[in-house]
Amino acid sequence: METALNQFDFDTCIICEERKPSGIRICNQLICDSCQREMVKTGVDQDKYQFFIKKLGKISIKIIQDEEVHEGKCS
Ligand SMILES: [Zn+2]
């Protein structure tokens, strides 16, 4: 995913709460690359999935899984 996303200043990832230089932004919330990868490979039957859901709040996990990210688009 080499897109314009990397041009953003460091921001705090909503999942791991660390400041990261790159990632995806949904509704102005940053999800860093490593957390995004974690989410993609985490199955719905895993405990971690619930953790991600909680962190994401209103942001749909489906957006992550589809990897069809549209900047600034809130569901
Ligand atoms: Zn993160």
PDB file of the backbone (N, CA, C, O) and the ligand in Angstrom, with CONECT records:
HET     ZN  A 101       1
ATOM      1  N   MET A   1       0.827  -1.201   0.000  1.00  0.00           N
ATOM      2  CA  MET A   1       0.000   0.000   0.000  1.00  0.00           C
ATOM      3  C   MET A   1       0.864   1.254   0.000  1.00  0.00           C
ATOM      4  O   MET A   1       0.934   1.962   1.004  1.00  0.00           O
ATOM      5  N   GLU A   2       1.498   1.520  -1.084  1.00  0.00           N
ATOM      6  CA  GLU A   2       2.305   2.726  -1.193  1.00  0.00           C
ATOM      7  C   GLU A   2       1.430   3.827  -1.759  1.00  0.00           C
ATOM      8  O   GLU A   2       1.307   3.980  -2.975  1.00  0.00           O
ATOM      9  N   THR A   3       0.843   4.570  -0.888  1.00  0.00           N
ATOM     10  CA  THR A   3      -0.050   5.635  -1.327  1.00  0.00           C
ATOM     11  C   THR A   3       0.351   6.951  -0.686  1.00  0.00           C
ATOM     12  O   THR A   3       1.399   7.050  -0.049  1.00  0.00           O
ATOM     13  N   ALA A   4      -0.463   7.923  -0.854  1.00  0.00           N
ATOM     14  CA  ALA A   4      -0.207   9.243  -0.267  1.00  0.00           C
ATOM     15  C   ALA A   4      -0.346   9.220   1.252  1.00  0.00           C
ATOM     16  O   ALA A   4      -0.084  10.223   1.916  1.00  0.00           O
ATOM     17  N   LEU A   5      -0.750   8.104   1.792  1.00  0.00           N
ATOM     18  CA  LEU A   5      -0.969   7.994   3.232  1.00  0.00           C
ATOM     19  C   LEU A   5       0.298   8.315   4.018  1.00  0.00           C
ATOM     20  O   LEU A   5       0.236   8.842   5.129  1.00  0.00           O
ATOM     21  N   ASN A   6       1.433   7.994   3.434  1.00  0.00           N
ATOM     22  CA  ASN A   6       2.696   8.189   4.136  1.00  0.00           C
ATOM     23  C   ASN A   6       3.075   9.656   4.320  1.00  0.00           C
ATOM     24  O   ASN A   6       4.015   9.979   5.046  1.00  0.00           O
ATOM     25  N   GLN A   7       2.356  10.512   3.673  1.00  0.00           N
ATOM     26  CA  GLN A   7       2.730  11.918   3.773  1.00  0.00           C
ATOM     27  C   GLN A   7       2.274  12.551   5.088  1.00  0.00           C
ATOM     28  O   GLN A   7       2.694  13.658   5.425  1.00  0.00           O
ATOM     29  N   PHE A   8       1.432  11.862   5.815  1.00  0.00           N
ATOM     30  CA  PHE A   8       0.933  12.428   7.061  1.00  0.00           C
ATOM     31  C   PHE A   8       2.020  12.482   8.136  1.00  0.00           C
ATOM     32  O   PHE A   8       2.940  11.665   8.155  1.00  0.00           O
ATOM     33  N   ASP A   9       1.891  13.455   9.018  1.00  0.00           N
ATOM     34  CA  ASP A   9       2.785  13.532  10.159  1.00  0.00           C
ATOM     35  C   ASP A   9       2.496  12.361  11.081  1.00  0.00           C
ATOM     36  O   ASP A   9       1.477  11.681  10.956  1.00  0.00           O
ATOM     37  N   PHE A  10       3.409  12.143  12.002  1.00  0.00           N
ATOM     38  CA  PHE A  10       3.189  11.076  12.969  1.00  0.00           C
ATOM     39  C   PHE A  10       1.881  11.310  13.695  1.00  0.00           C
ATOM     40  O   PHE A  10       1.551  12.430  14.083  1.00  0.00           O
ATOM     41  N   ASP A  11       1.159  10.242  13.867  1.00  0.00           N
ATOM     42  CA  ASP A  11      -0.104  10.349  14.578  1.00  0.00           C
ATOM     43  C   ASP A  11      -0.249   9.123  15.462  1.00  0.00           C
ATOM     44  O   ASP A  11       0.498   8.155  15.322  1.00  0.00           O
ATOM     45  N   THR A  12      -1.194   9.167  16.357  1.00  0.00           N
ATOM     46  CA  THR A  12      -1.346   8.060  17.293  1.00  0.00           C
ATOM     47  C   THR A  12      -2.308   7.021  16.736  1.00  0.00           C
ATOM     48  O   THR A  12      -3.447   7.321  16.376  1.00  0.00           O
ATOM     49  N   CYS A  13      -1.817   5.801  16.679  1.00  0.00           N
ATOM     50  CA  CYS A  13      -2.633   4.694  16.206  1.00  0.00           C
ATOM     51  C   CYS A  13      -3.727   4.421  17.235  1.00  0.00           C
ATOM     52  O   CYS A  13      -3.454   4.356  18.434  1.00  0.00           O
ATOM     53  N   ILE A  14      -4.964   4.261  16.767  1.00  0.00           N
ATOM     54  CA  ILE A  14      -6.075   4.043  17.704  1.00  0.00           C
ATOM     55  C   ILE A  14      -6.060   2.643  18.291  1.00  0.00           C
ATOM     56  O   ILE A  14      -6.749   2.385  19.278  1.00  0.00           O
ATOM     57  N   ILE A  15      -5.296   1.741  17.711  1.00  0.00           N
ATOM     58  CA  ILE A  15      -5.251   0.370  18.208  1.00  0.00           C
ATOM     59  C   ILE A  15      -4.153   0.178  19.253  1.00  0.00           C
ATOM     60  O   ILE A  15      -4.434  -0.204  20.389  1.00  0.00           O
ATOM     61  N   CYS A  16      -2.897   0.444  18.867  1.00  0.00           N
ATOM     62  CA  CYS A  16      -1.790   0.214  19.793  1.00  0.00           C
ATOM     63  C   CYS A  16      -1.420   1.476  20.580  1.00  0.00           C
ATOM     64  O   CYS A  16      -0.615   1.435  21.510  1.00  0.00           O
ATOM     65  N   GLU A  17      -2.032   2.598  20.182  1.00  0.00           N
ATOM     66  CA  GLU A  17      -1.825   3.875  20.867  1.00  0.00           C
ATOM     67  C   GLU A  17      -0.374   4.336  20.878  1.00  0.00           C
ATOM     68  O   GLU A  17       0.077   5.018  21.798  1.00  0.00           O
ATOM     69  N   GLU A  18       0.341   3.944  19.831  1.00  0.00           N
ATOM     70  CA  GLU A  18       1.702   4.426  19.649  1.00  0.00           C
ATOM     71  C   GLU A  18       1.724   5.387  18.469  1.00  0.00           C
ATOM     72  O   GLU A  18       0.898   5.299  17.561  1.00  0.00           O
ATOM     73  N   ARG A  19       2.662   6.283  18.500  1.00  0.00           N
ATOM     74  CA  ARG A  19       2.777   7.223  17.395  1.00  0.00           C
ATOM     75  C   ARG A  19       3.508   6.553  16.240  1.00  0.00           C
ATOM     76  O   ARG A  19       4.622   6.051  16.396  1.00  0.00           O
ATOM     77  N   LYS A  20       2.872   6.553  15.097  1.00  0.00           N
ATOM     78  CA  LYS A  20       3.423   5.859  13.941  1.00  0.00           C
ATOM     79  C   LYS A  20       3.484   6.798  12.742  1.00  0.00           C
ATOM     80  O   LYS A  20       2.626   7.665  12.573  1.00  0.00           O
ATOM     81  N   PRO A  21       4.513   6.614  11.909  1.00  0.00           N
ATOM     82  CA  PRO A  21       4.687   7.478  10.747  1.00  0.00           C
ATOM     83  C   PRO A  21       3.734   7.172   9.605  1.00  0.00           C
ATOM     84  O   PRO A  21       3.468   8.034   8.767  1.00  0.00           O
ATOM     85  N   SER A  22       3.221   5.953   9.565  1.00  0.00           N
ATOM     86  CA  SER A  22       2.357   5.614   8.444  1.00  0.00           C
ATOM     87  C   SER A  22       1.280   4.629   8.843  1.00  0.00           C
ATOM     88  O   SER A  22       1.354   3.966   9.878  1.00  0.00           O
ATOM     89  N   GLY A  23       0.299   4.559   8.004  1.00  0.00           N
ATOM     90  CA  GLY A  23      -0.822   3.677   8.262  1.00  0.00           C
ATOM     91  C   GLY A  23      -1.996   4.138   7.425  1.00  0.00           C
ATOM     92  O   GLY A  23      -1.844   4.928   6.494  1.00  0.00           O
ATOM     93  N   ILE A  24      -3.163   3.635   7.767  1.00  0.00           N
ATOM     94  CA  ILE A  24      -4.345   4.084   7.043  1.00  0.00           C
ATOM     95  C   ILE A  24      -5.157   4.990   7.948  1.00  0.00           C
ATOM     96  O   ILE A  24      -5.119   4.874   9.173  1.00  0.00           O
ATOM     97  N   ARG A  25      -5.882   5.885   7.324  1.00  0.00           N
ATOM     98  CA  ARG A  25      -6.725   6.785   8.099  1.00  0.00           C
ATOM     99  C   ARG A  25      -8.162   6.591   7.695  1.00  0.00           C
ATOM    100  O   ARG A  25      -8.516   6.652   6.518  1.00  0.00           O
ATOM    101  N   ILE A  26      -8.985   6.354   8.699  1.00  0.00           N
ATOM    102  CA  ILE A  26     -10.412   6.238   8.459  1.00  0.00           C
ATOM    103  C   ILE A  26     -11.094   7.180   9.431  1.00  0.00           C
ATOM    104  O   ILE A  26     -10.900   7.086  10.643  1.00  0.00           O
ATOM    105  N   CYS A  27     -11.880   8.073   8.901  1.00  0.00           N
ATOM    106  CA  CYS A  27     -12.558   9.048   9.755  1.00  0.00           C
ATOM    107  C   CYS A  27     -11.550   9.782  10.644  1.00  0.00           C
ATOM    108  O   CYS A  27     -11.804  10.024  11.824  1.00  0.00           O
ATOM    109  N   ASN A  28     -10.415  10.128  10.058  1.00  0.00           N
ATOM    110  CA  ASN A  28      -9.352  10.860  10.767  1.00  0.00           C
ATOM    111  C   ASN A  28      -8.718  10.068  11.898  1.00  0.00           C
ATOM    112  O   ASN A  28      -8.034  10.639  12.748  1.00  0.00           O
ATOM    113  N   GLN A  29      -8.936   8.772  11.918  1.00  0.00           N
ATOM    114  CA  GLN A  29      -8.306   7.923  12.922  1.00  0.00           C
ATOM    115  C   GLN A  29      -7.210   7.121  12.236  1.00  0.00           C
ATOM    116  O   GLN A  29      -7.410   6.565  11.156  1.00  0.00           O
ATOM    117  N   LEU A  30      -6.065   7.072  12.872  1.00  0.00           N
ATOM    118  CA  LEU A  30      -4.965   6.326  12.277  1.00  0.00           C
ATOM    119  C   LEU A  30      -4.928   4.885  12.774  1.00  0.00           C
ATOM    120  O   LEU A  30      -5.072   4.604  13.964  1.00  0.00           O
ATOM    121  N   ILE A  31      -4.732   3.998  11.825  1.00  0.00           N
ATOM    122  CA  ILE A  31      -4.467   2.597  12.171  1.00  0.00           C
ATOM    123  C   ILE A  31      -3.140   2.279  11.502  1.00  0.00           C
ATOM    124  O   ILE A  31      -3.036   2.304  10.276  1.00  0.00           O
ATOM    125  N   CYS A  32      -2.128   1.980  12.305  1.00  0.00           N
ATOM    126  CA  CYS A  32      -0.795   1.788  11.747  1.00  0.00           C
ATOM    127  C   CYS A  32      -0.714   0.509  10.921  1.00  0.00           C
ATOM    128  O   CYS A  32      -1.575  -0.367  11.002  1.00  0.00           O
ATOM    129  N   ASP A  33       0.335   0.433  10.135  1.00  0.00           N
ATOM    130  CA  ASP A  33       0.497  -0.697   9.221  1.00  0.00           C
ATOM    131  C   ASP A  33       0.473  -2.046   9.929  1.00  0.00           C
ATOM    132  O   ASP A  33      -0.171  -2.989   9.471  1.00  0.00           O
ATOM    133  N   SER A  34       1.185  -2.124  11.052  1.00  0.00           N
ATOM    134  CA  SER A  34       1.270  -3.410  11.740  1.00  0.00           C
ATOM    135  C   SER A  34      -0.085  -3.815  12.329  1.00  0.00           C
ATOM    136  O   SER A  34      -0.454  -4.988  12.289  1.00  0.00           O
ATOM    137  N   CYS A  35      -0.816  -2.852  12.870  1.00  0.00           N
ATOM    138  CA  CYS A  35      -2.131  -3.171  13.416  1.00  0.00           C
ATOM    139  C   CYS A  35      -3.094  -3.563  12.304  1.00  0.00           C
ATOM    140  O   CYS A  35      -3.932  -4.447  12.482  1.00  0.00           O
ATOM    141  N   GLN A  36      -2.973  -2.912  11.172  1.00  0.00           N
ATOM    142  CA  GLN A  36      -3.829  -3.244  10.052  1.00  0.00           C
ATOM    143  C   GLN A  36      -3.602  -4.687   9.617  1.00  0.00           C
ATOM    144  O   GLN A  36      -4.542  -5.435   9.349  1.00  0.00           O
ATOM    145  N   ARG A  37      -2.328  -5.050   9.558  1.00  0.00           N
ATOM    146  CA  ARG A  37      -1.998  -6.426   9.170  1.00  0.00           C
ATOM    147  C   ARG A  37      -2.536  -7.424  10.186  1.00  0.00           C
ATOM    148  O   ARG A  37      -3.049  -8.486   9.835  1.00  0.00           O
ATOM    149  N   GLU A  38      -2.403  -7.052  11.457  1.00  0.00           N
ATOM    150  CA  GLU A  38      -2.914  -7.911  12.525  1.00  0.00           C
ATOM    151  C   GLU A  38      -4.416  -8.153  12.357  1.00  0.00           C
ATOM    152  O   GLU A  38      -4.905  -9.276  12.478  1.00  0.00           O
ATOM    153  N   MET A  39      -5.117  -7.075  12.078  1.00  0.00           N
ATOM    154  CA  MET A  39      -6.567  -7.179  11.940  1.00  0.00           C
ATOM    155  C   MET A  39      -6.970  -8.046  10.768  1.00  0.00           C
ATOM    156  O   MET A  39      -7.904  -8.844  10.850  1.00  0.00           O
ATOM    157  N   VAL A  40      -6.250  -7.874   9.678  1.00  0.00           N
ATOM    158  CA  VAL A  40      -6.576  -8.633   8.473  1.00  0.00           C
ATOM    159  C   VAL A  40      -6.453 -10.140   8.704  1.00  0.00           C
ATOM    160  O   VAL A  40      -7.252 -10.928   8.197  1.00  0.00           O
ATOM    161  N   LYS A  41      -5.435 -10.523   9.481  1.00  0.00           N
ATOM    162  CA  LYS A  41      -5.218 -11.957   9.675  1.00  0.00           C
ATOM    163  C   LYS A  41      -5.921 -12.524  10.911  1.00  0.00           C
ATOM    164  O   LYS A  41      -5.878 -13.727  11.168  1.00  0.00           O
ATOM    165  N   THR A  42      -6.570 -11.630  11.672  1.00  0.00           N
ATOM    166  CA  THR A  42      -7.273 -12.104  12.855  1.00  0.00           C
ATOM    167  C   THR A  42      -8.675 -12.578  12.494  1.00  0.00           C
ATOM    168  O   THR A  42      -9.458 -11.831  11.908  1.00  0.00           O
ATOM    169  N   GLY A  43      -8.977 -13.787  12.834  1.00  0.00           N
ATOM    170  CA  GLY A  43     -10.284 -14.347  12.534  1.00  0.00           C
ATOM    171  C   GLY A  43     -11.333 -13.885  13.530  1.00  0.00           C
ATOM    172  O   GLY A  43     -11.012 -13.500  14.655  1.00  0.00           O
ATOM    173  N   VAL A  44     -12.604 -13.929  13.102  1.00  0.00           N
ATOM    174  CA  VAL A  44     -13.697 -13.458  13.960  1.00  0.00           C
ATOM    175  C   VAL A  44     -13.873 -14.312  15.210  1.00  0.00           C
ATOM    176  O   VAL A  44     -14.508 -13.880  16.172  1.00  0.00           O
ATOM    177  N   ASP A  45     -13.321 -15.509  15.201  1.00  0.00           N
ATOM    178  CA  ASP A  45     -13.470 -16.417  16.342  1.00  0.00           C
ATOM    179  C   ASP A  45     -12.357 -16.238  17.366  1.00  0.00           C
ATOM    180  O   ASP A  45     -12.327 -16.933  18.381  1.00  0.00           O
ATOM    181  N   GLN A  46     -11.451 -15.317  17.106  1.00  0.00           N
ATOM    182  CA  GLN A  46     -10.347 -15.086  18.023  1.00  0.00           C
ATOM    183  C   GLN A  46     -10.656 -13.942  18.987  1.00  0.00           C
ATOM    184  O   GLN A  46     -11.330 -12.974  18.634  1.00  0.00           O
ATOM    185  N   ASP A  47     -10.154 -14.075  20.191  1.00  0.00           N
ATOM    186  CA  ASP A  47     -10.380 -13.053  21.210  1.00  0.00           C
ATOM    187  C   ASP A  47      -9.909 -11.675  20.758  1.00  0.00           C
ATOM    188  O   ASP A  47     -10.514 -10.649  21.067  1.00  0.00           O
ATOM    189  N   LYS A  48      -8.829 -11.694  20.032  1.00  0.00           N
ATOM    190  CA  LYS A  48      -8.227 -10.441  19.593  1.00  0.00           C
ATOM    191  C   LYS A  48      -9.172  -9.639  18.687  1.00  0.00           C
ATOM    192  O   LYS A  48      -9.130  -8.410  18.643  1.00  0.00           O
ATOM    193  N   TYR A  49      -9.994 -10.352  17.994  1.00  0.00           N
ATOM    194  CA  TYR A  49     -10.945  -9.694  17.095  1.00  0.00           C
ATOM    195  C   TYR A  49     -11.855  -8.754  17.871  1.00  0.00           C
ATOM    196  O   TYR A  49     -12.131  -7.638  17.430  1.00  0.00           O
ATOM    197  N   GLN A  50     -12.320  -9.212  19.028  1.00  0.00           N
ATOM    198  CA  GLN A  50     -13.175  -8.385  19.879  1.00  0.00           C
ATOM    199  C   GLN A  50     -12.425  -7.158  20.373  1.00  0.00           C
ATOM    200  O   GLN A  50     -12.999  -6.078  20.516  1.00  0.00           O
ATOM    201  N   PHE A  51     -11.140  -7.337  20.631  1.00  0.00           N
ATOM    202  CA  PHE A  51     -10.294  -6.223  21.048  1.00  0.00           C
ATOM    203  C   PHE A  51     -10.237  -5.163  19.953  1.00  0.00           C
ATOM    204  O   PHE A  51     -10.357  -3.967  20.221  1.00  0.00           O
ATOM    205  N   PHE A  52     -10.057  -5.614  18.736  1.00  0.00           N
ATOM    206  CA  PHE A  52     -10.002  -4.683  17.614  1.00  0.00           C
ATOM    207  C   PHE A  52     -11.334  -3.977  17.425  1.00  0.00           C
ATOM    208  O   PHE A  52     -11.384  -2.767  17.206  1.00  0.00           O
ATOM    209  N   ILE A  53     -12.396  -4.736  17.512  1.00  0.00           N
ATOM    210  CA  ILE A  53     -13.740  -4.166  17.350  1.00  0.00           C
ATOM    211  C   ILE A  53     -13.972  -3.064  18.363  1.00  0.00           C
ATOM    212  O   ILE A  53     -14.507  -2.003  18.042  1.00  0.00           O
ATOM    213  N   LYS A  54     -13.564  -3.332  19.583  1.00  0.00           N
ATOM    214  CA  LYS A  54     -13.735  -2.365  20.653  1.00  0.00           C
ATOM    215  C   LYS A  54     -12.947  -1.090  20.361  1.00  0.00           C
ATOM    216  O   LYS A  54     -13.439   0.023  20.545  1.00  0.00           O
ATOM    217  N   LYS A  55     -11.727  -1.283  19.907  1.00  0.00           N
ATOM    218  CA  LYS A  55     -10.863  -0.156  19.594  1.00  0.00           C
ATOM    219  C   LYS A  55     -11.391   0.660  18.422  1.00  0.00           C
ATOM    220  O   LYS A  55     -11.334   1.890  18.420  1.00  0.00           O
ATOM    221  N   LEU A  56     -11.890  -0.035  17.453  1.00  0.00           N
ATOM    222  CA  LEU A  56     -12.352   0.624  16.243  1.00  0.00           C
ATOM    223  C   LEU A  56     -13.631   1.419  16.460  1.00  0.00           C
ATOM    224  O   LEU A  56     -13.878   2.424  15.794  1.00  0.00           O
ATOM    225  N   GLY A  57     -14.433   0.950  17.401  1.00  0.00           N
ATOM    226  CA  GLY A  57     -15.678   1.647  17.654  1.00  0.00           C
ATOM    227  C   GLY A  57     -16.572   1.637  16.441  1.00  0.00           C
ATOM    228  O   GLY A  57     -16.945   0.575  15.942  1.00  0.00           O
ATOM    229  N   LYS A  58     -16.913   2.807  15.968  1.00  0.00           N
ATOM    230  CA  LYS A  58     -17.861   2.904  14.860  1.00  0.00           C
ATOM    231  C   LYS A  58     -17.253   2.571  13.507  1.00  0.00           C
ATOM    232  O   LYS A  58     -17.963   2.404  12.515  1.00  0.00           O
ATOM    233  N   ILE A  59     -15.931   2.476  13.481  1.00  0.00           N
ATOM    234  CA  ILE A  59     -15.294   2.188  12.202  1.00  0.00           C
ATOM    235  C   ILE A  59     -15.479   0.714  11.851  1.00  0.00           C
ATOM    236  O   ILE A  59     -15.161  -0.171  12.645  1.00  0.00           O
ATOM    237  N   SER A  60     -15.971   0.478  10.712  1.00  0.00           N
ATOM    238  CA  SER A  60     -16.277  -0.897  10.318  1.00  0.00           C
ATOM    239  C   SER A  60     -15.031  -1.725  10.061  1.00  0.00           C
ATOM    240  O   SER A  60     -14.144  -1.317   9.311  1.00  0.00           O
ATOM    241  N   ILE A  61     -14.971  -2.893  10.691  1.00  0.00           N
ATOM    242  CA  ILE A  61     -13.861  -3.817  10.476  1.00  0.00           C
ATOM    243  C   ILE A  61     -13.857  -4.297   9.031  1.00  0.00           C
ATOM    244  O   ILE A  61     -12.824  -4.708   8.503  1.00  0.00           O
ATOM    245  N   LYS A  62     -14.991  -4.242   8.419  1.00  0.00           N
ATOM    246  CA  LYS A  62     -15.124  -4.696   7.046  1.00  0.00           C
ATOM    247  C   LYS A  62     -14.247  -3.871   6.099  1.00  0.00           C
ATOM    248  O   LYS A  62     -13.697  -4.385   5.125  1.00  0.00           O
ATOM    249  N   ILE A  63     -14.136  -2.594   6.414  1.00  0.00           N
ATOM    250  CA  ILE A  63     -13.305  -1.721   5.590  1.00  0.00           C
ATOM    251  C   ILE A  63     -11.873  -2.228   5.589  1.00  0.00           C
ATOM    252  O   ILE A  63     -11.198  -2.230   4.559  1.00  0.00           O
ATOM    253  N   ILE A  64     -11.424  -2.657   6.758  1.00  0.00           N
ATOM    254  CA  ILE A  64     -10.066  -3.153   6.899  1.00  0.00           C
ATOM    255  C   ILE A  64      -9.881  -4.449   6.121  1.00  0.00           C
ATOM    256  O   ILE A  64      -8.912  -4.616   5.380  1.00  0.00           O
ATOM    257  N   GLN A  65     -10.806  -5.338   6.301  1.00  0.00           N
ATOM    258  CA  GLN A  65     -10.681  -6.652   5.679  1.00  0.00           C
ATOM    259  C   GLN A  65     -10.710  -6.561   4.159  1.00  0.00           C
ATOM    260  O   GLN A  65     -10.007  -7.301   3.470  1.00  0.00           O
ATOM    261  N   ASP A  66     -11.512  -5.666   3.652  1.00  0.00           N
ATOM    262  CA  ASP A  66     -11.605  -5.503   2.203  1.00  0.00           C
ATOM    263  C   ASP A  66     -10.399  -4.760   1.642  1.00  0.00           C
ATOM    264  O   ASP A  66     -10.121  -4.808   0.444  1.00  0.00           O
ATOM    265  N   GLU A  67      -9.689  -4.071   2.536  1.00  0.00           N
ATOM    266  CA  GLU A  67      -8.566  -3.238   2.122  1.00  0.00           C
ATOM    267  C   GLU A  67      -8.961  -2.252   1.045  1.00  0.00           C
ATOM    268  O   GLU A  67      -8.161  -1.870   0.191  1.00  0.00           O
ATOM    269  N   GLU A  68     -10.208  -1.856   1.110  1.00  0.00           N
ATOM    270  CA  GLU A  68     -10.715  -0.838   0.187  1.00  0.00           C
ATOM    271  C   GLU A  68     -10.904   0.417   1.008  1.00  0.00           C
ATOM    272  O   GLU A  68     -12.011   0.731   1.445  1.00  0.00           O
ATOM    273  N   VAL A  69      -9.835   1.115   1.209  1.00  0.00           N
ATOM    274  CA  VAL A  69      -9.894   2.282   2.078  1.00  0.00           C
ATOM    275  C   VAL A  69     -10.107   3.554   1.260  1.00  0.00           C
ATOM    276  O   VAL A  69      -9.356   3.880   0.341  1.00  0.00           O
ATOM    277  N   HIS A  70     -11.146   4.231   1.638  1.00  0.00           N
ATOM    278  CA  HIS A  70     -11.416   5.501   0.994  1.00  0.00           C
ATOM    279  C   HIS A  70     -11.217   6.597   2.030  1.00  0.00           C
ATOM    280  O   HIS A  70     -11.983   6.719   2.986  1.00  0.00           O
ATOM    281  N   GLU A  71     -10.212   7.360   1.828  1.00  0.00           N
ATOM    282  CA  GLU A  71      -9.865   8.393   2.798  1.00  0.00           C
ATOM    283  C   GLU A  71     -11.033   9.320   3.100  1.00  0.00           C
ATOM    284  O   GLU A  71     -11.734   9.800   2.209  1.00  0.00           O
ATOM    285  N   GLY A  72     -11.207   9.543   4.367  1.00  0.00           N
ATOM    286  CA  GLY A  72     -12.227  10.487   4.789  1.00  0.00           C
ATOM    287  C   GLY A  72     -13.645   9.960   4.730  1.00  0.00           C
ATOM    288  O   GLY A  72     -14.592  10.666   5.074  1.00  0.00           O
ATOM    289  N   LYS A  73     -13.792   8.722   4.297  1.00  0.00           N
ATOM    290  CA  LYS A  73     -15.138   8.176   4.197  1.00  0.00           C
ATOM    291  C   LYS A  73     -15.551   7.522   5.514  1.00  0.00           C
ATOM    292  O   LYS A  73     -14.926   6.565   5.970  1.00  0.00           O
ATOM    293  N   CYS A  74     -16.599   8.047   6.107  1.00  0.00           N
ATOM    294  CA  CYS A  74     -17.124   7.458   7.325  1.00  0.00           C
ATOM    295  C   CYS A  74     -18.413   6.737   7.002  1.00  0.00           C
ATOM    296  O   CYS A  74     -19.247   7.249   6.257  1.00  0.00           O
ATOM    297  N   SER A  75     -18.578   5.566   7.551  1.00  0.00           N
ATOM    298  CA  SER A  75     -19.773   4.796   7.249  1.00  0.00           C
ATOM    299  C   SER A  75     -20.994   5.383   7.916  1.00  0.00           C
ATOM    300  O   SER A  75     -22.095   4.853   7.765  1.00  0.00           O
TER     301      SER A  75
HETATM  302 ZN    ZN A 101      -0.994   0.376  15.773  1.00  0.00          ZN2+
END
